[in-house]
Amino acid sequence: MKKIIILALGGALLAMSMISCEKEERSTNPLDTYLFEYGLTTAGESTYTNRGERFVFMGNFTDPSTSNALSLSIVSDSETLQSGTYTPSSLDFAVGGNYVTMDKSFPTTFTFGQYGRTYNVISGEVAITNSNGSYSVEGTLGLSNGLYVKVSFSGNVSFTFFETNESPVIDYTELSKVISSSAGDGKVTLQIATDGITVEEGMWGNTIGGSGCYISLDLYSADGSISPGTYGIGPEDGTIAPGQFAFGKNEEVSFMGMTFNIFTGSSIHTLVDGEDTTLCITSGEVVIEENGGVYTVKMNGLNEVFYFIYEGAI
């Protein structure tokens, strides 16, 4: 009896050892464990509409046999859905080359038909080829539930334009705080940010981090004060005159064999965990109002598509 117990125990330990070894050899890449592949065969009702100067194409692709479905909202700079690789962006910042994520009006989602569950697409790339209305759609997409799906579709898609009779409503992105303001050389520089942006003071200056966005504006000012009024974009050489804010420029500078990008003028900064993506402002207007020391700063049609608003002290 004792031998049997010892053998059984030894067998159990050996099995546990084998399981442990198997776990150690498993890949840590989530795509190896949580990736599911789905071929979609049918294009449902698909539409497009304009959002200012942009067009949003809303494609719906399904597999009728399983009810799996992909709803895809893609932004284009023209009234034709172009071939290309599309990456995720919120609607406020989406331009041609993006698909919209985490938006109720223009959703990008995947539905598991077997379970009747729909999840937002939050990451990944979608490659689209358009050949005279015959589309190929392929992508590996991260979902809000932590799973990944690899989807594909090939076939004809007809997008129908729709518009509402309502007057367009400007959807402003709200900025909540001024993180920097300075004056000199005939201008006032303002940096206005959303809540998620942080500023850390250091020996060599401030470090801007966090997640969110901030706008950097160079406004003309003869005396260092902020004057209410409407400011238009200045010329491409970066100079500004009364009633103007500076044109944004990205210049390459070489130093000791290394090349750096230096941004001057006005710009939009999008940060994710401190990683900054900068977009130079090349068009639009800034409207400033002041009442009892409280400023309202509206940034309208920056690069033709972005709208921001700030209300508070400066």
Order of alpha helices (4+ residues) and beta strands (2+ residues): alpha-alpha-beta-beta-beta-beta-beta-beta-beta-beta-beta-beta-beta-beta-beta-beta-beta-beta-beta-beta-beta-beta-beta-beta-beta-beta-beta-beta-beta
